[in-house]
Amino acid sequence: MTHCINIEGVKLYGFHGCLEEEGKIGGNYIVDVYMTVDFSKAAKSDDLADTLDYCTVYEISKAEMAIRSKLIENVCERIYLKIRAAFPTLKTLHVKVTKLSPPMNGNVERVSVEMKD
């Protein structure tokens, strides 16, 4: 049996990008985190201590998004590594960082990067 915990649509504001203006003005981002972990004990006990705390995943995402980077690839890797370190029992981890309305020479709704195992 596979157990999945997904935290989707974490809306955050960040100052990432190669352009100087992006560091000053900032932009909207979405972080999605998909995790595979055995939560059979928590399903029976109904105790938060027996699963992983969603709030911790949110706080990691929020903290890493607050650190300016030129590339969302860098932000994504930092979030991935921090979540991995916080929850060593994870079987798989998939982190997606999406930049909304990227400054490109065209009408582009979003760009995203993903790290997963």
N, C-alpha and C positions, 0 to 999 in steps of 0.2 A: 504494500500500500504506500502511496506517495502522499505526503502532507505538504501543502504549499501555504505560505503566508505572503500576501501581496499587498504592498502599500503603493497605491497609484494616485497620480495627480497631485503630488505635493507641489503647491504653487509657491515659488520663492522669487524674490527680486535680487538680482546680482549685477556685478560690474565687470563682467568678463568680456574679452574681445581684444583683438589686435589693434583696433582703432582707439586713439586717444579719447575720442568722444564717448566711447562705450564705457571707459573707466570713470567718466564724469557723470554721464546721464544714466547709465545702467539699462537694464531690460528685464523682461519677464522670462522665467524659466519654469520647467516642470521636471520633477524628479520622480521616477518610478523605480520601485525596488521589488524584485521577485525572489523569494527564498524557499528552498526546500529544506525542511527540518522535521525531525520526528517529534510531533506534539501529541502523541497518543497518551502520555501521562497527564498532560494538561486537559485533554478532552475528558478524562475520567475525574480528575481532581477539581477542576474548575478553579485552579489556582494560578495566578500570574507567574509565580516563581517557577512553574513547570513549563513555561514556554518562553519565547523571546518577547521583550517589551517593545511594542510598536513605537512608543514614545522615544525610546533610545534611537531607533532608526531615523525617526524624524529629526531629532536633535543633532545627530551626526550629519545628516543631509543639510540642515540649516546652517550649522557651524562651518562646514566646508564650502558651502555656497557663499558665505560671507567673506571668504578669502579671495581676493582678486586674482584671476588668472587670465592669461591671453587666450588660452585654449580650453574649451569645455572638455576636451580629452583629459586634461590635467585634473580638472574638478571631478570628473567621473572616476578616475583612478583613485583619487584621495578618498572619496566616499566609499568606493568598493573596499579599499584596504582597511579603512576604519571599521566598517561593518564586519568584515571578516575577522578582525582582531577582537571586536566586542562579542562576537558569537562564534566561538570555535567549533560548535557542534553543527553548524550549517553544512548541509550536504552539497547544495549548490547555491550560488548567488548570481543575480543578474541585476545590474544597475544601468538605468537609462537616464541620460540628461538631455533635455530638449530645450533649445533656445528658440523662443517665439519671435517672429518678425526680425530675422537677422538682416543686418545692413548689407545687402547684396545688390548687384546691378540687375535686378529683376524682381518680380512679384513672387516672393518665397514666403510661405506661411511659417515654416519651422525647419530647423535642422536638428539632428540628434546624434548622439554617440552612445554606444553600449559596451559594457564589459560583462562577460558572463563565463561561467565554467560549466 
